[in-house]
Amino acid sequence: MSLTGKVAVVTGGSQGIGKAISLALAKDGATVVVNYARSQAPADATVQEIHDLTGSSDRAIAIKADVGVVKDVKALINDTVAKYGRIDLLVCNAGGMFLNTDLEHTTEELFDECFNVNVKGTYFMVQEAAPHIPTGGRVLLFSSSLTMNSSIGPPYLLYIATKGAIEQMTRVLAKDLGRRGITVNTVSPGPTETQGFLQGKSQELVTSIASAAPSARLGRPEEIAGVVKFLCSNEAAWVNGQNIPVNGGGMV
């Protein structure tokens, strides 16, 4: 699966699953724009890893932008196009996990924050990037395997609402952009071993969550990145409008 010559934008591309995606796409030949919102050091470190991996100092750059802010989204796309001329692969990985967002405790401010990051940011990333994506381009959105889980509890209400929106956006965008030969798919990871996921959880809780999968472990960022890499490839040209769960069988 060669991505040689492709230009990729990975939002939230400096840490966790996003970092694994940035590295995987670069390893297969893509030039990667590593987007980050706050911490520059991890973004610079990811860019350096790509330089070391590829033996080239021209295969990755870091661009700061908060995808929940439309003017930042516009700047990210404009800067990318100014440097590379197009965007072949758009990976909208950036998002937030919002807990304790049940019906009773959700404030208007929390509602707006959650939808800004998880829905608004993705929506306007695609809107701004679409004119610069050529035939054969790929758009990857991110949901969660929690949307498949019938035992999901009230504290996840707002978060799951945002991910349901992403899945519906994918279906409509696939028909819209598909007319131009651009595929749009969603990846829905299950619990994945990242710093963000582990933060604030006891080992007992992590073990309990991991036990839901037949292999009794968490997913690894590289395993999510492998699916993204496939969906970005020519081999996935006939995969469009789909939601791909990546959870080790923990949610079926």
C-alpha positions as CSV (number, residue, x, y, z in Angstrom):
1,M,0.0,0.0,0.0
2,S,2.0,2.9,-1.3
3,L,1.1,6.5,-0.4
4,T,4.1,8.0,-2.1
5,G,3.5,11.5,-3.3
6,K,0.3,11.9,-1.2
7,V,-0.2,14.9,1.1
8,A,-1.9,14.1,4.3
9,V,-3.4,16.4,7.0
10,V,-3.9,14.6,10.4
11,T,-5.7,16.7,13.0
12,G,-4.6,15.9,16.5
13,G,-1.7,14.2,14.8
14,S,1.0,14.6,17.5
15,Q,-0.1,12.3,20.3
16,G,-1.8,9.0,20.9
17,I,-3.7,7.5,17.9
18,G,-3.1,10.7,15.9
19,K,0.7,10.3,16.2
20,A,0.5,6.6,15.2
21,I,-1.5,7.6,12.1
22,S,1.0,10.4,11.2
23,L,3.9,7.9,11.5
24,A,2.1,5.1,9.6
25,L,1.2,7.4,6.6
26,A,4.7,8.8,6.5
27,K,6.2,5.3,6.5
28,D,4.1,4.4,3.5
29,G,5.3,7.5,1.6
30,A,2.9,10.3,2.4
31,T,4.0,13.9,3.3
32,V,2.2,14.7,6.6
33,V,0.9,17.9,8.1
34,V,0.9,17.2,11.9
35,N,-1.8,19.4,13.4
36,Y,-1.9,20.2,17.1
37,A,-3.9,22.5,19.2
38,R,-1.8,23.4,22.3
39,S,1.5,21.6,23.0
40,Q,4.1,22.3,20.4
41,A,6.8,19.9,21.9
42,P,5.0,16.7,21.0
43,A,4.2,17.9,17.5
44,D,7.9,18.9,16.9
45,A,8.9,15.4,18.3
46,T,6.5,13.7,15.9
47,V,7.8,15.7,13.0
48,Q,11.4,14.8,13.9
49,E,10.4,11.1,14.2
50,I,9.0,11.3,10.6
51,H,12.2,13.0,9.4
52,D,14.3,10.2,11.0
53,L,12.0,7.5,9.7
54,T,12.0,8.7,6.1
55,G,15.5,10.2,6.0
56,S,14.0,13.4,4.7
57,S,13.5,16.8,6.3
58,D,10.7,17.6,3.8
59,R,8.2,14.9,4.7
60,A,6.4,16.5,7.7
61,I,5.6,19.9,9.2
62,A,3.6,20.8,12.3
63,I,0.8,23.4,12.1
64,K,-1.0,24.7,15.2
65,A,-4.8,25.1,14.9
66,D,-7.7,24.5,17.3
67,V,-10.1,22.7,15.0
68,G,-13.0,23.8,17.2
69,V,-12.4,27.4,15.9
70,V,-13.3,28.0,12.3
71,K,-10.7,30.7,11.6
72,D,-8.0,28.2,12.8
73,V,-9.4,25.6,10.5
74,K,-9.3,28.0,7.6
75,A,-5.7,28.9,8.4
76,L,-4.6,25.2,8.7
77,I,-6.1,24.4,5.3
78,N,-4.7,27.6,3.7
79,D,-1.2,27.1,5.0
80,T,-1.2,23.4,3.8
81,V,-2.4,24.3,0.3
82,A,0.0,27.2,0.1
83,K,2.9,24.8,0.8
84,Y,1.8,21.6,-1.0
85,G,-0.9,22.7,-3.4
86,R,-3.5,20.1,-2.4
87,I,-4.7,17.7,0.3
88,D,-4.9,14.1,-0.8
89,L,-5.7,12.6,2.6
90,L,-7.7,14.3,5.3
91,V,-7.7,12.5,8.6
92,C,-10.0,14.3,11.1
93,N,-8.7,12.5,14.3
94,A,-8.9,15.5,16.7
95,G,-11.6,15.2,19.3
96,G,-12.4,15.1,23.0
97,M,-13.7,12.4,25.3
98,F,-16.3,14.2,27.5
99,L,-17.6,12.2,30.5
100,N,-20.2,13.0,33.1
101,T,-22.4,14.6,30.4
102,D,-25.7,13.1,31.3
103,L,-29.0,14.9,30.7
104,E,-29.1,16.4,34.2
105,H,-25.6,17.8,34.4
106,T,-24.9,19.0,30.8
107,T,-24.6,22.8,30.7
108,E,-24.9,24.9,27.6
109,E,-21.2,25.7,27.8
110,L,-20.3,22.0,28.0
111,F,-22.6,21.2,25.2
112,D,-21.1,23.8,23.0
113,E,-17.5,22.8,23.8
114,C,-18.2,19.1,23.1
115,F,-19.9,19.8,19.8
116,N,-17.3,22.4,18.8
117,V,-14.5,20.0,19.1
118,N,-16.1,16.7,18.0
119,V,-18.6,17.9,15.3
120,K,-18.1,21.5,14.3
121,G,-14.4,21.1,13.9
122,T,-14.8,18.0,11.7
123,Y,-17.6,19.6,9.6
124,F,-15.6,22.7,8.8
125,M,-12.4,20.8,8.2
126,V,-14.1,18.9,5.4
127,Q,-15.8,22.0,4.1
128,E,-12.5,24.0,3.8
129,A,-10.5,21.0,2.6
130,A,-12.9,19.6,0.0
131,P,-12.1,22.1,-2.8
132,H,-8.4,21.1,-2.5
133,I,-8.9,17.3,-2.5
134,P,-8.4,15.8,-5.9
135,T,-10.0,12.7,-7.5
136,G,-8.9,9.7,-5.6
137,G,-8.7,11.6,-2.3
138,R,-9.6,10.2,1.0
139,V,-11.5,11.7,4.0
140,L,-11.4,9.8,7.3
141,L,-13.6,10.8,10.2
142,F,-13.5,9.4,13.8
143,S,-16.4,8.0,15.8
144,S,-16.3,5.5,18.7
145,S,-17.2,1.9,19.2
146,L,-19.2,3.1,22.1
147,T,-22.0,4.0,19.6
148,M,-22.4,0.2,19.2
149,N,-22.6,-0.6,22.9
150,S,-26.2,-1.1,24.1
151,S,-25.0,-1.0,27.7
152,I,-23.6,2.6,27.4
153,G,-24.6,4.6,30.4
154,P,-26.2,8.1,30.9
155,P,-22.8,9.8,31.6
156,Y,-21.9,9.3,27.9
157,L,-25.0,11.0,26.5
158,L,-23.5,14.1,25.1
159,Y,-20.3,12.5,23.9
160,I,-22.2,9.7,22.1
161,A,-24.5,12.3,20.5
162,T,-21.4,13.9,18.9
163,K,-20.2,10.6,17.5
164,G,-23.6,9.7,16.2
165,A,-23.5,13.0,14.3
166,I,-20.1,12.1,12.8
167,E,-21.4,8.7,11.6
168,Q,-24.4,10.4,9.8
169,M,-22.1,13.0,8.3
170,T,-20.0,10.2,6.9
171,R,-22.9,8.7,5.0
172,V,-24.1,11.9,3.5
173,L,-20.6,13.1,2.6
174,A,-19.8,9.8,1.0
175,K,-22.6,10.4,-1.5
176,D,-21.6,14.1,-2.0
177,L,-17.8,13.8,-2.4
178,G,-18.1,10.4,-4.0
179,R,-19.3,12.1,-7.2
180,R,-15.8,13.5,-7.4
181,G,-14.1,10.2,-6.7
182,I,-13.4,11.0,-3.1
183,T,-14.2,8.4,-0.4
184,V,-15.4,9.3,3.0
185,N,-15.3,6.7,5.8
186,T,-15.3,6.6,9.6
187,V,-13.1,4.7,11.9
188,S,-14.5,3.8,15.4
189,P,-11.8,2.7,17.8
190,G,-12.6,0.8,21.0
191,P,-10.6,1.4,24.2
192,T,-7.0,2.1,23.1
193,E,-3.9,2.3,25.2
194,T,-3.0,6.0,25.0
195,Q,-2.0,8.5,27.6
196,G,-5.3,10.2,27.2
197,F,-7.3,7.0,27.8
198,L,-5.3,5.9,30.8
199,Q,-5.3,9.3,32.5
200,G,-7.3,9.3,35.7
201,K,-8.2,5.6,35.6
202,S,-7.1,3.0,38.1
203,Q,-5.4,-0.2,37.0
204,E,-8.4,-2.1,38.2
205,L,-10.7,-0.1,36.0
206,V,-8.4,-0.4,33.0
207,T,-8.2,-4.2,33.4
208,S,-12.0,-4.3,33.7
209,I,-12.4,-2.3,30.5
210,A,-9.8,-4.4,28.6
211,S,-11.6,-7.6,29.7
212,A,-14.5,-6.8,27.3
213,A,-12.3,-7.8,24.3
214,P,-11.8,-11.6,23.7
215,S,-8.1,-11.1,24.0
216,A,-8.5,-9.2,27.3
217,R,-6.4,-6.2,26.3
218,L,-6.6,-2.7,25.1
219,G,-6.1,-1.8,21.5
220,R,-2.8,-0.2,20.4
221,P,-2.6,3.1,18.5
222,E,-0.7,1.3,15.8
223,E,-3.6,-1.1,15.2
224,I,-6.0,1.8,14.6
225,A,-3.4,3.5,12.4
226,G,-3.2,0.3,10.3
227,V,-6.9,0.5,9.4
228,V,-6.6,4.2,8.6
229,K,-3.6,3.5,6.4
230,F,-5.6,0.9,4.4
231,L,-8.6,3.2,4.0
232,C,-6.2,5.9,2.6
233,S,-4.8,3.5,0.1
234,N,-5.7,2.7,-3.5
235,E,-6.8,-0.8,-2.3
236,A,-9.7,0.8,-0.4
237,A,-11.1,2.7,-3.5
238,W,-14.4,0.8,-3.3
239,V,-14.9,1.4,0.4
240,N,-17.1,4.5,0.9
241,G,-19.6,5.7,3.4
242,Q,-18.7,3.0,5.9
243,N,-18.1,3.0,9.7
244,I,-15.2,0.6,10.5
245,P,-15.2,-0.6,14.2
246,V,-11.7,-1.4,15.4
247,N,-12.1,-2.8,18.9
248,G,-10.8,-6.4,18.9
249,G,-14.3,-7.9,19.1
250,G,-15.0,-6.1,22.4
251,M,-18.1,-4.6,20.9
252,V,-19.9,-6.5,18.1
